[in-house]
Amino acid sequence: MKQETSMTMNTDITLDKTSHSVRSRPDELVPSRYAVQIGDIEVLVISDGVLPLPTKMLGHNVDPAARAAWLDDMFLPPDAFDWALNVVVVRSGGRTILIDAGLGLDPDLHLPRAGQLIKRLEAAGIDLASVTDVVLTHMHMDHVGGLLVDGVKDKLRPDLLIHVAAAEVKFWESPDFSRVVMPPGFPDALRSTAKRFVKDYGSHLRQFDEEHQVAPGVMVRRTGGHTPRAQRGPPGVRRRRADVRRRRGVRGRVRPTRLAQRFRARPRGSGARSGSSFAGAAETGELLVATHLPFPSVGHVAVAGDAFRWVPVFWDY
């Protein structure tokens, strides 16, 4: 899958003329999709927009002054930051797989910059009726909400398969948010969205325990994540082992990350599981898509002393 863009530029343009050229501009000036080819597998990252969150939810277990200094050093505002929402479309073996579904449109949350997935899928030429599978990393509303937008279910195939860890489904039967801190309205929205999703799509769910093949070369497996019942967390999606680059022998020098964010239902211990996942990614050097890092969120994990660092890819034009 190749992304082709053509552009013409009028070098004679003036500031006075720009005020009259709005109608000729594209709907979105900022790119919202990014294509990657992995062997025979086509991958497309699509931005669902951004979710503004209080900065105190980022690294809540560190000294506020240290967090403020880090935000300032990164040229980020002190009070709120944009939490990126990215979705992935994978094509392999005649199947079109949607990995997560974005936030959807919840008017009660007043989030106009999020919930862009459906229109951006259309802009990318992806018909909802062509989607054969959905993989859910977990069932937070910013990962399932796009499937609950009015009219979406009617456009999906009747034989759509939705792959999700069985432990994740179990957690949402009676979710416990006693150890999290979220903006007002978010816990109730999480509960109601998950409940509605299971009601609407329960017959489409294909639950798995540890590892499951969705399409040729596309595996889902439980890794480290949010929910207590899912001991090893929600699934990660991996390409076939034959495509992974050689190991780099760094596991013994890696320690778990120590920062925590407030959406985890089990904050204690989750860092160690994340550290294990990061160590594996750093060891193999494989390409990752990070749902909540800035678009296009494609890159590698590398070891930096006793911590990890994210290395974004250079855009491939």
Buried (B, 14 or more C-beta within 10 A) or exposed (E): BEEEEEEEEEEEEEEEEEEEEEEEEEEEEEEBBBBBEBEEBBBBBBBBBBBBBBBBBBBBEEEEEEBBEBBEEEEBEEEBBBBBBBBBBBBBEEBBBBBBBBBBBBEEBEBEEBBBBBEBBEBBEBEBEBBBBBBBBBBBBBBBBBBBBEEBBEEBBEEBBBBBBBBBBEBBEEBEBEEBBBBEEBBEBBBEBBBBBBEBBEEBBBBBEEEBEBBEBBBBBBBBBBBBBBEBBBBBBBBBEEBBEEEEEBEEEBBBBEBBBBBBBBBEEBBEBBBBBBBBBBBBBBBBBBBBBEBBBBBBBBBEEEBBEBBEBEEEE
